[in-house]
């Protein structure tokens, strides 16, 4: 009997990325892949084999209800592997459904395969300095590290519907506040210009934006600029606690290059950096580096780029 693999996320975009991980697993292990979504997301999901879970209440917005629905549906279908997108909600869903099914779980995996009755994969260790080979016996739940697989396009297949009935959440929603959505797609960007603490003022991000625009690239940042100072939305944060990227060119501007940041950029084809500290760790991870003041280097680069356009 072939292996049953479910690819799941509360976000259709992430579900389609997880589906790519499941497809890679299927090609090596002869697995049957089902892409699982919630509520009315069939048209946004990839693959010919889809399962849409619906209930009396909206499911996708609640990790608690999503885990309840997954556990309910999987008791009949009995998937061998449930792969969940490693979003904030996804990690909670994976933990909850693991407990409900009485199985085991591993998180933030890539390079996933199956051998000898176990799920085998890789995951970053010691802030990305090492890659650990890990395994877990089947059946199991696992989260797929964001940005490590290319998202698959949606398909026209309608998919099967499963009504999970009335699910009763134990947590009560008091208030909902919409989080501003970013417009950047760093996971799919071919060129990224990323800013760090070397940028002295929020207004100076205009230099970063101008350079990214001239290079037809996207803008990213290290953790302090998004999480600590709030200069850019969290969607721009690249690193161990942000997203992992793999552009053709990653240009780090004013970024010191701590392990947490390097862990998110190590799969870039070329890493270039600009920093006025010649001993900055970022140079150890870089293919090319410029030791200099970004306030002198960036205007010179922009001047040269604009001259070449005319």
C-alpha positions in Angstrom: 0.0 0.0 0.0 1.4 3.4 -0.9 2.3 6.0 1.7 -0.4 8.6 2.4 0.9 12.1 2.8 -1.2 15.2 3.7 0.1 18.7 2.9 -1.7 21.2 5.1 -1.8 24.9 5.9 -4.3 27.5 7.0 -2.8 29.6 4.2 -3.4 28.4 0.7 -0.1 29.9 -0.5 1.8 28.0 2.2 -0.2 24.8 1.6 0.9 24.9 -2.0 4.5 25.2 -0.9 4.1 22.3 1.5 2.6 20.4 -1.4 5.9 20.8 -3.2 7.6 19.1 -0.3 5.0 16.3 -0.3 5.5 15.9 -4.1 9.2 15.5 -3.6 8.5 12.9 -1.0 6.0 11.1 -3.3 8.5 10.9 -6.1 11.0 9.1 -3.9 8.7 7.0 -1.8 5.7 6.3 -4.1 3.4 8.3 -1.9 -0.2 9.5 -2.5 -0.4 13.2 -1.8 -3.5 15.0 -0.6 -3.5 18.8 -0.2 -5.7 19.7 2.7 -7.4 23.1 3.0 -10.1 24.7 5.2 -13.4 26.3 4.4 -13.8 27.3 0.7 -10.2 27.2 -0.5 -10.3 24.5 -3.2 -9.8 26.9 -6.1 -6.6 28.3 -4.5 -4.9 24.9 -3.9 -2.6 22.9 -6.1 -2.9 19.2 -7.1 -5.6 16.8 -8.3 -6.2 15.3 -4.9 -7.7 17.9 -2.5 -9.6 17.6 0.7 -11.5 20.7 2.0 -12.6 20.6 5.6 -15.6 22.6 6.5 -17.6 23.0 9.7 -20.3 25.1 11.3 -17.7 27.7 12.2 -14.9 29.1 10.0 -11.8 26.9 10.6 -8.8 28.6 9.0 -8.6 31.5 11.4 -8.4 29.3 14.5 -5.4 26.9 15.1 -7.6 25.2 17.7 -10.4 24.5 15.3 -8.0 23.6 12.5 -6.3 21.0 14.7 -9.7 19.6 15.8 -10.8 19.3 12.1 -7.5 17.7 11.0 -7.7 15.2 13.9 -11.3 14.4 13.1 -10.6 13.8 9.4 -7.4 11.9 9.8 -8.9 9.3 12.1 -10.8 7.9 9.1 -8.2 8.5 6.4 -5.2 7.6 8.6 -2.4 9.5 6.8 1.1 8.3 7.4 2.6 11.8 7.3 0.9 15.1 8.0 3.1 17.9 6.7 2.1 21.4 8.0 3.4 24.7 6.8 5.7 26.2 9.5 3.8 29.4 10.0 3.1 30.7 13.5 -0.4 29.2 13.4 0.9 26.2 11.6 3.3 25.3 14.4 0.4 25.5 16.9 -1.8 23.4 14.6 0.9 20.7 14.3 1.4 20.6 18.1 -2.3 20.3 18.8 -3.0 17.6 16.2 0.1 15.6 17.4 -1.4 15.5 20.9 -4.9 14.6 19.6 -3.5 11.7 17.5 -1.1 10.5 20.1 1.8 10.6 17.6 5.2 12.4 17.3 6.2 15.7 15.7 9.3 17.4 14.3 9.5 21.1 13.2 11.1 23.3 10.6 12.2 20.4 8.3 13.6 20.4 4.7 15.1 17.7 2.5 12.3 15.3 3.5 12.3 11.6 2.6 11.0 8.3 3.9 13.1 5.2 4.6 12.7 2.1 6.7 9.4 3.2 8.3 10.6 6.6 9.3 10.4 10.2 8.1 14.0 11.5 7.5 14.8 15.1 7.0 17.2 17.9 7.7 16.8 20.9 10.0 19.0 23.8 11.1 20.9 23.5 14.4 22.9 26.0 16.4 21.3 29.0 14.7 21.9 27.6 11.2 25.6 26.9 11.7 25.0 23.2 11.4 22.5 21.0 9.5 21.2 18.1 11.5 20.0 14.8 10.0 16.9 13.8 12.0 14.3 11.0 11.8 10.9 10.1 13.3 8.9 6.9 13.0 5.7 6.8 11.0 2.9 7.9 11.4 4.0 11.4 12.3 3.3 15.1 12.0 6.0 17.5 10.8 6.3 21.2 9.9 8.0 22.3 6.7 10.4 25.2 7.0 9.1 28.2 5.1 10.9 29.2 1.9 12.7 25.9 1.3 10.3 24.6 -1.4 8.9 26.5 -4.4 5.2 26.9 -4.2 3.1 25.0 -6.8 0.5 26.8 -8.9 -3.3 26.2 -8.1 -5.2 23.7 -10.1 -8.8 23.5 -11.3 -9.6 20.3 -9.5 -12.7 20.8 -7.2 -11.5 18.4 -4.5 -13.5 16.4 -2.0 -15.4 18.1 0.8 -15.6 16.8 4.4 -18.0 18.3 6.9 -16.4 18.1 10.4 -19.7 19.3 12.0 -19.8 21.6 15.1 -16.4 22.1 16.7 -16.5 23.8 20.1 -13.4 25.9 20.8 -12.3 26.2 24.4 -10.8 29.6 23.8 -13.1 32.5 23.3 -12.4 35.3 20.8 -12.6 38.7 22.4 -11.4 40.9 19.6 -9.9 40.6 16.1 -7.4 43.2 14.8 -6.3 43.0 11.2 -2.5 42.9 10.8 -1.3 45.1 7.9 -0.2 42.9 5.1 3.1 43.4 3.3 3.3 43.5 -0.5 6.7 41.9 -0.7 7.4 38.3 -1.9 10.8 37.7 -0.5 10.6 33.9 -0.9 10.2 34.2 -4.7 12.5 37.2 -5.2 15.5 36.8 -7.5 17.4 39.8 -6.0 17.1 41.2 -2.5 18.6 44.3 -1.0 18.5 44.0 2.7 19.1 46.6 5.4 20.5 46.3 8.9 21.4 48.5 11.9 23.9 50.4 9.8 21.0 52.4 8.5 20.8 55.3 11.0 17.3 56.6 10.4 14.0 55.2 9.1 14.0 57.9 6.4 17.3 56.6 5.1 15.6 53.4 4.0 14.8 55.5 0.9 18.4 54.6 -0.2 17.6 50.9 0.2 14.3 51.2 -1.7 15.9 53.2 -4.5 18.7 50.7 -5.0 16.2 47.7 -4.9 14.1 49.6 -7.5 17.0 50.2 -9.8 18.0 46.5 -9.6 14.4 45.3 -10.0 14.7 43.6 -6.6 12.9 43.4 -3.3 13.7 44.9 0.1 14.4 42.8 3.1 15.9 43.5 6.6 17.5 42.0 9.6 15.5 41.4 12.8 16.2 44.7 14.6 14.7 46.9 11.8 11.3 45.0 11.8 10.9 43.6 15.3 12.7 46.1 17.5 12.3 49.4 15.6 9.3 48.7 13.5 10.7 50.4 10.4 9.6 47.6 8.1 6.7 45.0 8.5 7.6 41.6 9.8 7.2 40.2 6.3 10.5 41.8 5.4 12.4 40.1 8.3 15.0 37.5 7.0 16.7 35.1 9.3 16.3 32.2 11.7 13.1 33.8 13.3 12.0 35.3 10.0 11.9 33.7 6.6 14.6 31.9 4.6 15.4 33.2 1.1 17.3 31.9 -1.9 17.7 34.7 -4.4 20.3 34.8 -7.2 21.8 37.8 -5.5 21.5 38.9 -1.8 23.0 42.3 -1.0 23.4 43.0 2.7 23.7 46.7 3.5 24.8 47.7 7.0 24.1 44.2 8.4 26.6 42.8 10.8 25.9 39.1 9.9 25.1 37.3 13.1 24.3 33.6 12.8 20.6 34.2 13.2 20.6 36.3 10.0 23.0 34.2 8.0 20.8 31.1 8.7 18.1 32.7 6.5 20.3 33.7 3.6 22.8 30.8 3.3 21.0 29.3 0.3 21.4 32.4 -1.8 23.4 31.9 -5.0 25.6 35.0 -4.4 25.9 37.0 -1.2 27.4 40.5 -1.4 27.7 42.9 1.5 28.5 46.5 2.3 29.7 47.3 5.8 32.1 49.9 7.3 33.5 47.3 9.8 36.0 45.1 8.0 35.7 42.5 10.8 31.9 42.2 10.5 30.8 38.5 10.4 28.8 39.1 7.3 32.0 39.1 5.2 32.7 35.5 6.2 29.4 34.5 4.6 29.8 36.8 1.5 31.1 36.0 -1.9 31.8 39.7 -2.5 32.2 42.5 0.1 32.8 46.3 0.2 34.3 47.8 3.3 32.8 51.3 3.3 30.2 53.7 4.5 26.8 52.8 3.0 26.0 56.5 2.9 28.9 56.9 0.4 28.7 53.5 -1.4 24.9 53.5 -2.1 24.7 56.9 -3.7 27.7 56.0 -5.9 26.0 52.8 -7.0 22.8 54.5 -7.7 24.5 57.2 -9.8 26.3 54.5 -11.8 23.1 52.4 -12.3 21.1 55.4 -13.4 23.8 56.4 -15.8 23.8 53.0 -17.4 20.1 53.2 -18.0 20.5 56.3 -20.2 
